[in-house]
Amino acid sequence: QVQFLESGGTEVQPGGSLRLSCTATGFSFEHYAMGWFRQAPGEERQKVACIDYRTGADRIYYANSVRGRFTISRDNSKDAVYLQMSSVKPEDTAMYYCAAVAYSNQYSCGDNNLLTWGQGTLVTVSS
């Protein structure tokens, strides 16, 4: 059974940092590109960052809104993907989810979750 378990969300002040983690089970993690998505109240889910299963900076995508502030990484030995968030802003407040996506490069990544959604982890940026 495919499962994603996201963690690390918390309340943080503007300008602060935090690290989200996602562990995956039930599929061949090392063969999938992975992405982080977020959904703010009343808004549609949007892509934040993606990383291909192959290494290389040209295989990592960031949304314009987070480029230069967030860093995505993965550890295939742990079936885990991470999102390091720095210089956070109130508009980063959202539920964050990880997902398996079709591809990732520096220009774009898959729009759809190929497998299933986890419960997400809540990030609140507030002073």
Buried (B, 14 or more C-beta within 10 A) or exposed (E): EEEBBBBBBEEBEEEBEBEBBBBBEEBEBEEBBBBBBBBBEEEEBEBBBBBBBEEEEEBBBBBEEBEEBBBBBBEBEEBBBBBBBBEBEEEBBBBBBBBBBBBBBBEEBBEEBBBEEBEBBEBBBEE
